[in-house]
């Protein structure tokens, strides 16, 4: 080690030791500031995976009524354009119970009073013509080895099964090898469960149509069963999710370190998604948000066409997806390596809000507790900077009288702080970026939530306030601060695992405090970007995806199948 390097390192250690006292999750305690190659993917044996999946299926069955059947259909391919599809993604709950990515498949669980439920997997038969075009399909043995489901029927039997349900007859496969001993009374399907999907056409149109074609059954929505299970992450899932988060941390660090050489946002997006692909993520869990300067004030900005300027903050809200589990991590950092006074003032409020929220999370606490803690800190901070007229101040014109619970009335309305912090504090994280789970139940060990306060000083925000004297008076009061902080957008988002006693920051390795970010930028931007790969690379079980019979002409069929 050269003396100069050693001095630099010593300085960094001093900085990091000082920071550590203030921030228990400081990443610099044990590691130098550099872009790290994160650990390799977790590995599971066939038996570990089968046991995990069998446990999940057993829990689903335990939650079902007796004499009922659950039918899970694979996701439909989604059209990108013409005969080109988007990348295929399996329906989450089918994947949750089988880890199978094959299209045109279905899983049926039948609970008929017997000790063990019947599990039937309907799987399309391997076909040389299809494999030639789209790659290898699972054999029944592959499917059993991956999922642990032992009864595999050809997907063509699914029609018979559906017909037997419609006719209320006992199901028997064509070769009589599989048959049901009873007919179910209730059918569980994935059905719409919120106001954004009231006609069922957003996510589960086939299931919804099927449910309408059945009579004489009680049709039950399987979603609450899955939501209750998926909201708690097993040790197996925690390892996979941690890997998705680790890939995302590596990507964020690379993006921060390369920012000084970047001219446009799409280049930073490319640095991030390069790491996703290189670390064999499935994909992103949601389109990458990379916004510089005022673009950072648009919550879901995905165009990435703006210039990256050294005097601006760059906001990156990105998440790699690995084995159907997605990270969701936001960092906002100064492109030039140093926060300006105004940027730092806004950033510190958001940071403090995050810290305050995290301290309230523990088993038994309610979701509104961190939400309220974060809001309180942000409201106080905005009042101090003069961006709102005071704590508790309302947007003029939104005031209403509401019962105060003591026989009188009180004034309620839209709080002024929501001009600058207009989204929720966090959400469940898992197979969906905004994952399933009931927000009205207390925190339990194994839940994973994001912690993502933000402040966005949008340049047109004041234009939409009412043109009343009251509103104009508020605008006049906050305008000087508004002019000072205009176009600054800051979000900090971390992924938090609820533990027995509190919370674990799954994203703790990624620099987050102002001093850590500045030290990281100073150190990592001098580094040559390493293309060192993790020691262990992790290719995964491949499966060809097909559904488009349009390309399988008669000639193909005769060529490959001889008929
Ligand atoms: Mn989020």
Boltz pocket constraint, residues with backbone or C-beta under 6 A from the ligand:
constraints:
  - pocket:
      binder: B
      contacts: [[A, 328], [A, 427], [A, 433], [A, 450], [A, 452], [A, 493]]
      max_distance: 6.0
